[in-house]
Amino acid sequence: MKPKQAEIAVARTLTAAIAELKDPRVPLIVTVERVQISPDLTQAKVFVSSLGEVAPLLEALQHARGHLQREVARALNLRRTPVLEFLEAGQSPFA
């Protein structure tokens, strides 16, 4: 699977998985703005946004990272699942 294809698949999978989280820190509307995956498919930067405060959302996503990675692994069927890193959508991708 090419990185661009993987980025699209990860974004779709995470959008559905985040919507199903039952954490009170996760608002009803969370948008996965974009996903950047390294060429070797081992790291994935996930840029998210929501209405209101983003810091509690990032904390909740970091807490649920294991669950979200399992969902990505189940959907993508890759040899290695990318390690997810959640960032605010307005943040520079090179930070």
C-alpha angles and dihedrals in degrees: 000000000000120000093247092053090047091050091055093046093048092049092052093046094047093047090058095040094049091050089057095051114114097204113129090220090065111084122220093253116051121161124204097212097186143332125221116198124190116244091253091051094236101112129044126187110203116198112203135179136185141169111276129004116007099188096074089046092054090048091051093047091049089051091050094043094112092054092045092049090052089052091050091047091051093050100042101039093208127158090242126025115225116248106245122229117184120213136172111264094236092055120106113258090224096056 
